[in-house]
Amino acid sequence: MDFSSKLLENAVYEMSQLPGIGKRTALRLVLHLLKQPENQTNMLAEALSKLRSEINFCKSCHNISDTEICEICSNPKRDSSIICVVEDIRDVMAIENTSQYNGMYHVLGGKISPMEGIGPQDLNIVSLVNKVKKGEVQELIFALSSTMEGDTTNFYIYKQLEGLKVTTSTIARGISVGDELEYADEVTLGRSILNRIPFESAIKAS
């Protein structure tokens, strides 16, 4: 792809680094920005810059937040005795959109994947186990995607909780095997949360 401007070429290259954005789509987006008022482009650039420099991760659940403790964790109306374990913030958003869950969350920040060099030490697992050890959590809901990596992560955490007084459950398999949670429709995801099953039963069934 030939460019008449090095500035244009650099902008297209940086835009194309985003997931799902090829060179042609990146070019279309950059040319669109050039047609907009300059202040609109500046506002976009400022919003992205502030996102990187000022965003926080909740000290309790590791969700993205504007403050040290996110709105969900600081909400006294939420049930703090139930924690839904998810891979990333997109899963929190997906479950919240169902309006079927009123507990807390714990964002792992990924799944165990030896092929990608991701081990238990790379995830927020220790802080989750420490929460359970305090004795205030009655149930953990495993809500990771139904992939081999997701099941491996669920089982690893389950083994770390042996001997602790906590109920473990997993979302019902209304979510197809291999599907990512964020792509499930709200009705199916909501029913999967409500109809969750004991994790021990899920192990025996697999």
C-alpha positions in Angstrom: 0.0 0.0 0.0 1.6 3.2 -1.2 1.2 6.4 0.9 1.6 10.0 -0.2 2.4 11.0 3.4 4.6 9.5 6.0 2.3 10.9 8.7 -0.6 9.1 7.1 1.4 5.9 6.8 2.4 6.0 10.5 -1.2 6.7 11.6 -2.5 3.8 9.5 0.1 1.5 10.8 -0.7 2.3 14.5 -4.4 1.9 13.8 -3.9 -1.5 12.1 -2.3 -2.8 15.3 -5.8 -2.9 16.9 -7.4 -6.4 16.9 -9.6 -7.0 13.9 -8.4 -3.9 12.1 -6.6 -4.6 8.8 -4.6 -2.0 6.7 -7.6 -1.1 4.5 -9.9 -0.6 7.5 -7.2 1.4 9.3 -6.8 3.7 6.2 -10.6 4.3 6.1 -10.7 5.2 9.8 -7.7 7.5 9.6 -9.1 9.3 6.5 -12.5 9.6 8.3 -10.7 11.3 11.3 -9.0 13.7 8.9 -12.4 14.8 7.6 -13.7 15.5 11.2 -13.2 18.9 13.0 -9.7 19.0 14.5 -11.1 19.3 18.1 -13.0 16.0 17.7 -9.8 14.2 16.8 -8.0 15.9 19.7 -10.8 14.8 22.1 -10.4 11.2 20.9 -6.6 11.4 21.4 -7.0 12.9 24.9 -9.6 10.3 25.9 -7.2 7.5 24.9 -4.3 9.2 26.6 -6.2 9.6 29.9 -7.4 6.0 29.6 -3.8 4.8 29.7 -2.5 7.2 32.3 -5.3 7.4 34.8 -7.2 4.1 34.7 -7.2 2.0 37.8 -7.7 -1.7 38.5 -9.9 -2.4 41.5 -7.8 -3.5 44.5 -10.5 -6.0 45.4 -11.7 -7.7 42.2 -9.2 -6.4 39.6 -11.9 -4.9 37.4 -11.2 -1.7 35.6 -12.2 1.3 37.6 -11.9 5.1 38.0 -11.2 4.6 41.7 -9.2 2.2 43.9 -12.4 0.2 44.6 -14.8 -0.2 41.7 -18.5 0.7 41.9 -19.6 -3.0 42.1 -17.3 -3.8 45.1 -18.3 -0.6 46.9 -22.1 -1.1 46.4 -23.6 -2.2 49.8 -26.6 -3.7 47.9 -24.4 -6.4 46.3 -24.1 -9.8 47.9 -20.5 -10.1 49.0 -20.8 -13.8 50.0 -20.9 -14.8 46.3 -18.0 -14.3 43.9 -18.2 -14.9 40.2 -14.8 -15.8 38.7 -14.3 -14.5 35.2 -11.4 -14.2 32.7 -11.5 -10.4 32.0 -13.6 -7.2 32.2 -15.6 -8.0 29.1 -17.1 -11.0 30.9 -18.1 -8.7 33.8 -19.9 -6.4 31.4 -21.6 -9.4 29.7 -22.9 -10.8 33.0 -24.0 -7.3 34.3 -26.0 -6.8 31.1 -28.1 -9.9 32.0 -29.4 -8.2 35.2 -29.5 -11.7 36.7 -26.6 -11.6 39.1 -26.2 -9.5 42.2 -22.9 -10.8 43.7 -19.3 -9.8 43.4 -16.7 -10.6 40.8 -13.1 -11.6 40.6 -11.2 -10.9 37.4 -8.4 -13.4 36.8 -6.8 -11.5 33.9 -6.7 -14.5 31.6 -6.7 -18.3 31.6 -4.0 -20.9 32.2 -2.5 -21.7 28.8 0.9 -23.5 28.7 0.9 -23.0 24.9 0.9 -19.3 25.4 3.3 -19.3 28.3 0.5 -18.3 30.8 0.8 -20.1 34.2 -1.2 -19.8 37.4 1.4 -17.3 38.7 0.5 -14.9 35.9 -3.2 -14.7 37.0 -5.0 -13.1 39.9 -5.5 -16.5 41.7 -3.6 -15.9 45.0 -5.8 -12.9 45.8 -8.9 -15.0 45.1 -7.8 -17.8 47.4 -6.9 -15.3 50.1 -10.4 -13.9 49.9 -11.9 -17.3 50.5 -9.5 -18.0 53.4 -11.0 -15.0 55.2 -14.2 -17.0 55.6 -16.7 -14.4 54.3 -17.2 -16.0 50.9 -19.9 -18.8 50.7 -19.9 -19.5 47.0 -17.6 -19.2 44.0 -19.1 -19.4 40.6 -16.7 -20.4 37.9 -17.8 -18.4 34.8 -14.8 -19.0 32.4 -15.4 -19.9 28.8 -16.0 -23.6 28.1 -12.6 -24.2 26.5 -9.8 -26.5 27.5 -7.9 -23.5 29.0 -11.0 -22.4 30.9 -11.7 -25.9 32.3 -8.0 -26.2 33.3 -8.1 -22.9 35.1 -11.3 -23.8 36.9 -9.9 -27.1 38.1 -6.6 -25.5 39.2 -8.5 -23.0 41.4 -10.8 -25.8 42.7 -7.8 -27.7 43.9 -6.3 -24.6 45.6 -9.5 -24.4 47.6 -9.5 -27.9 49.0 -10.1 -27.9 52.7 -11.7 -24.4 52.7 -15.4 -24.0 53.5 -16.8 -22.7 50.3 -19.3 -23.9 47.7 -18.0 -24.1 44.1 -20.3 -24.0 41.2 -20.0 -23.5 37.4 -22.4 -21.8 34.9 -24.7 -24.2 33.2 -23.6 -25.4 29.8 -26.2 -23.3 27.9 -23.0 -21.7 26.7 -21.7 -24.0 23.8 -18.4 -25.7 24.4 -15.6 -23.6 23.0 -17.6 -20.4 23.1 -16.3 -17.2 24.7 -18.6 -15.7 27.4 -18.7 -12.2 26.0 -20.3 -13.5 22.7 -23.2 -15.3 24.4 -26.6 -13.6 24.2 -27.9 -12.1 27.4 -30.9 -14.5 27.9 -28.7 -17.6 27.5 -25.9 -16.2 29.8 -28.5 -15.1 32.4 -30.0 -18.6 32.5 -26.6 -20.1 32.7 -25.9 -18.0 35.8 -29.2 -18.8 37.5 -29.0 -22.5 36.6 -25.5 -23.0 37.7 -24.4 -26.5 38.9 -22.0 -27.8 41.6 -18.5 -27.8 40.2 -18.0 -31.4 41.4 -20.8 -32.5 39.1 -19.2 -30.7 36.1 -16.0 -32.5 36.7 -17.7 -35.9 36.8 -19.7 -35.1 33.6 -16.5 -34.1 31.6 
